[in-house]
Amino acid sequence: MLSLLERLSRRLADDGVGATAEHLRMRAHERYRDWRLGVDTCGAISSSALGGDASCVDYEPVNYKCLDAAMDYLDVRAGEDVFLDYGCGKGRAVAYAATMPFRRIIGVDRAPELCAAAKDNLRRIKPPVRCADIDIVTADARVFDPPDDATVIFMFNPFTGQILADVQEKIRQSLARAPRKMTLIYLYPHQRQEDAFAGRPWIRKTCELPTRSWRSISTLAIYESVNDAAAANAAE
Ligand SMILES: C[S@@+](CC[C@H](N)C(=O)[O-])C[C@H]1O[C@@H](n2cnc3c(N)ncnc32)[C@H](O)[C@@H]1O
């Protein structure tokens, strides 16, 4: 295990003074935003350490700048909209959503230790809390049925491949059972070019923009449900 000083001098040697200073500034900003919200969600944990397979992405909290951009896009219907975070980790996006007037909030994650951390964070969240009806569910997204009143779905690159396909199918089935306006926020690494929701007639992309966190760029893609029974029933 490298000491803090060793890691810092290694980073200085690899990235130079300017990039290292920018990295430290970004980390301080993330810590500051956690502090303001009253939570502790920083740090990454590998999926293998959490017992996940290759399609499960590591735990890494969504960067606050990206989260601001995503949440700014929403026009939350107070007391109506229900927020669901797939792969909620330590609960950063869920805690942020609690400061908005959602009717209900659900976070789901396969890792029990992350769900425990999310619950701890939600107990400590600083006011103003505008939604207190929050559930953290420990479950694999492959077997979790999204509630039929979920109207805002948030995904910060939680999984890929067959898991993502299975989850998309579960969302489609929910829309077919209960047609409704649903907004889906999907943040994923910019270098991944393909649109994971392309060709699905039950959802259409309304916005795509790059959002920048230190060194990496994520794509923020926003989709809206197509409220048309034929589209929702068109199994893929
Ligand atoms: C990149 S992190 C996102 C964390 C959180 N949404 C945030 O924005 O701060 C991805 C999360 O997805 C979870 N995850 C990965 N595969 C999963 C699966 N099959 N079912 C449920 N959660 C999963 C991981 O445990 C991890 O916490």
The ligand as a Gaussian input file, in Angstrom:
#p B3LYP/6-31G(d) Opt

LIG

0 1
 C      -20.283000       3.416000     -11.440000
 S      -21.066000       2.900000      -9.933000
 C      -22.413000       4.080000      -9.829000
 C      -22.696000       4.522000      -8.406000
 C      -23.865000       5.481000      -8.186000
 N      -24.970000       5.285000      -9.092000
 C      -23.431000       6.925000      -8.295000
 O      -23.850000       7.531000      -9.274000
 O      -22.699000       7.430000      -7.457000
 C      -21.872000       1.397000     -10.513000
 C      -22.621000       0.644000      -9.424000
 O      -23.393000      -0.386000     -10.045000
 C      -23.425000      -1.504000      -9.165000
 N      -23.738000      -2.705000      -9.956000
 C      -22.923000      -3.333000     -10.843000
 N      -23.539000      -4.409000     -11.347000
 C      -24.771000      -4.475000     -10.773000
 C      -25.869000      -5.374000     -10.898000
 N      -25.819000      -6.434000     -11.714000
 N      -26.993000      -5.133000     -10.169000
 C      -27.050000      -4.054000      -9.318000
 N      -26.022000      -3.194000      -9.164000
 C      -24.900000      -3.383000      -9.873000
 C      -22.029000      -1.527000      -8.555000
 O      -22.010000      -2.267000      -7.331000
 C      -21.740000      -0.028000      -8.380000
 O      -22.116000       0.396000      -7.113000

